[in-house]
Every structure is written in C-alpha cells, then in structure tokens.
Amino acid sequence: MAQRGRPRHPDILTPTEWRVVDMVRHGMTNRQIAGGRGISLDAVKQHVANAVAKLALNNRAALRKWQGAPIDSALHQKERTMTSQLQLGVLGQIARHVKEVKRSEAWFKDVLGLKHLFTFPSRIGDLAFFDCGGTRLFLSLDESGAEPGEQNVLYFSVPDINVSYAELQCRGVEFVDAPHMIFKHPDGTEEWMVFFKDCDGQLLGLMSQVKA
C-alpha cells in the first residue's frame, strides 16, 4: 500500500527547520524569526521545539550553539582538511550601522565610488555590501541607538569555518553561537558565519564563502 502524506525528508531536519535553526544561531528571537519568515509565532516555536527534540538538545540555548549543516549544503559536502596552524589575518568584512541603508548605499556608491556587490532584504530592512579593495563593507540599519562606530564588527575570512571554529575553541575562545549559513547566492555559493568574543567581551566574526 502506498504511504500517505509527505515523503520523509532525508536530512535530520526539514529545509524549513534548517532555516529557522540558522536564524536562531544568528541570535534572532522567535518574534524576529516570525517577522522575517512571514509565519506565525506559534509556527516558529513549533519548528524550534521540533529541532531541539530531533537533535536531542536540552533547550533553545543549546540549539544556538549546536554545530551542523544540511546534507545538501556546500559546507557539508566540502572535504575538510585540518591545518596544523590557525592563521587569521585576511579581513573579509567590516560591518557598519547606518541610519538609512538606501541613502547610505547611494552615498557609498555615487559619492565614494565604491563597487556595489549586492543588496538583499532582511528582518531589519535591506543589507548592502560593497567591495573595498578586497575587504567587504556591510551596511545595515542601526536598531540599538548606539553612537556610530560603537558596534562595528570585524569579520576574519577563513577557508574552512569549521576547522577555524574547532581550533579557536581549543584555544579557549568563547563563541556566542555555532557556524551557520546566513545567505545563499543565486549561483549556489553559501555565506557562513560564526561570532566570538575578544578579551574585552567585544564581538568578532569568522566568515567563509563555500562554493557548491
């Protein structure tokens, strides 16, 4: 007899659950996720509860620091080779909060003449990216009310985010989340990030572009 209902998904989580998990690992609240995904708050809570149960975790806090990737993602399929020494130095991105993304996007492009890479919408509005001689400038709306420059974040570009994450953990670095995918480009290239604290408790980030 043919099985009724939706076919069982081959991965440990469904695609929707993976998207919600990545948003949880990015530090978003359930309400922010609901707004960003266009779904109800109860639906988000159910997806989070399902993920916590399937992964045998204790709670949502444990989910934020859980490390994993979908089986069909470029990061999962990429062969990882542990290097003998961690090397940070390539600054891949600098984040800058602005009052109006559209206005700042036009100013950086038309006045400064920076190369505009791409812009995509998020829960807090558009996110704009520019090339600064190989280092990416990331512009986003400031929701915190902080003075300009107070929350700039440096992102170190690494070839393998999982290897770097593991090595820094061994060195006692405090991570606030686990590697998670934040965006997938039309050509299949995935943007992965993870955030950690320096000796003063300020945020730093690792970023990696993983090609399909």
N, C-alpha and C positions, 0 to 999 in steps of 0.2 A: 504494500500500500504506500502511495506517495506521501511524503512528510508534508504536513500543513505548516503554514506560516513562513516567516522569513528564514532563509537558509542561515545556518550557523556561520558566524564570521570567523575566518581562520586565525585571527590575531587574538591576543588575550583581552584586548579592549576593542570596542567598536570605533569606527572613524570619528563619530560624534564624541564619544567618551575621551578619545585621544585629544581632540581639540579642546575640550573642557579641562582636561588634566594639564595641558600645556599652559592654559590661561591661569590655572591655579598655581603652577610652578613659576609663572611670571609675576606672581604677587597680587593678582586681581581678586577682589571679593566676589561672592556669589552674585550680588546685585550688579556689579560691573560686568560680570560674565553674561548675565541675562540680557543686559542692555546691549552689549557688544554682539551677542549671537542672535538677538531678536527672539528670545524664548522666555518662558515664564521662570520666575524664581524657583518655583517648585520643581520644574524640569531640571534646572541646574543642580539643585540639591539631590535629586534622584540620580543624575549622572555621576556626581561626586560620590554618593553613597555606593553606587554600583562599582565604581573604580576602586574605592577603598576595600570593598569586600572581595572583588576579584583578585586584587593584588595582596590580600591578606595583611593589610596595614591596620594600624590602630585607629587612626583618625585623619582628618584633613591636613593637620600639620605634618604628619608623616608623608602624606601624598605630595606635599610641596617639595620635599627633599628626596623623593623617590626618583631613581635614575632608570630610564628606559626609553626605548624608541620603537615606533611602529615597525612591523616586519617589512612593510613595503617602502620604508623611508630610505633615502640615500645614506644616512648615517648608519642605519642598521646593516645595510648591505656592504658598507665600506670595510675593507680589511684593515684592522688596526695593528700597528707595529709599535710596541713600546720603545721609546727612545731612552738612551742611557741618562740623558740630562735634559731637564726642562729649560727652554730658552724663551724668555719673553723679551720684547724689545720693539717688535713691529706694532705700532699704534694703528689699529684698524679703524677706530671710530671715536669721535668725541660727541657727546650729547649736550645740547644747549636748549634750555627752556626759553620760549618766546611768548609774547602776549597774543599775537595773531599769526598763525602759521602761514596763511595765504599772503599776508602782507610781507612777512619775513622772507618767504620763498621768492617773491618777486624782487625784493631788495637784494638778496644774495645773488640772484641770477642776473638781474638787469644792471644793478649798480656796481657790485663787486666783480661780476663776470664769471662767477664760479659755475662749473659744469653741473647741471641738474641731472641727477641719476634717475630718481623715481620718487613718486609720492603715492601713499596708499592710506585709506581711511582706517581709523581705529575707534575704540570706545571714547577717546577724548578728542576726536577730530582727526584731521589729516596729519600724517607723519611725513616729513620731507627730508630727502637725502641728497647731499652734494659731494662732489669729489674735490678734495683739497690736496692735490699733488700726490694722490695715492692713499691719503687718510680720509675717511668718510666723515662728513659733518651731518649730524642727525638733529633736526629741529622738531620740537614737539611743544604742545601747549602747556604752560605752567599752571597747574591746579593748586599748588601748595601755598602760593602767596609769598614765596621766598624772594629775596632780592636776586637780581641777575647774577649768575656766576656761583651762587651758593650750592647748587645741585648739579653742577657739571660732572659728568661721569666719563672716565677714560676706559676705553674698551681695547684690550690687547687681542690682536688677531693671532690665532694659533691654527696649525694644520689639522690637529685632531683634538677636539674639545674634550672627549672622554679621557684621553691619555693625560692631558694637562690637568683636568679636574682631579683625577686619581693621584697624580704626583703632588699637587698642591695640598690635597687632603693629608697625604703622608707627611707633609711639612708642617702640619698643624694649622693650615689656613681655615678660617671659618666661612663656610658657604651659607648663603641665605636660601638657596634653592638648589635644584639639580639642572643639568643641561636640558634645555627644552627648545623646540622649534617655534620661532615667532612669525615666520613668513616663508611662503614657498613661491618662487618666481615662476612666471609662465613657462620658462624653459626647464623647469623641474629642480633648479638649484634651491637648496634649503638654507635658511639662515638659522643657526643655532646659537644660543647664548646661555650664560650662567653668571651669577653675581656673587661676589665675596667681599669681605671687609678687610681694610688695611689695619695697621696697628692703632690707628685713631678711631676705628669704627666707621670710616668713610667707605662708600661703595666703590668698587672697581668691577669691571666685567671682562669676561673672555668671550670672544665671538669666533665663529667658524662658518665659512660658506662650504657646503657639501654638495657637490655636483652629482646628479643622478647617473 
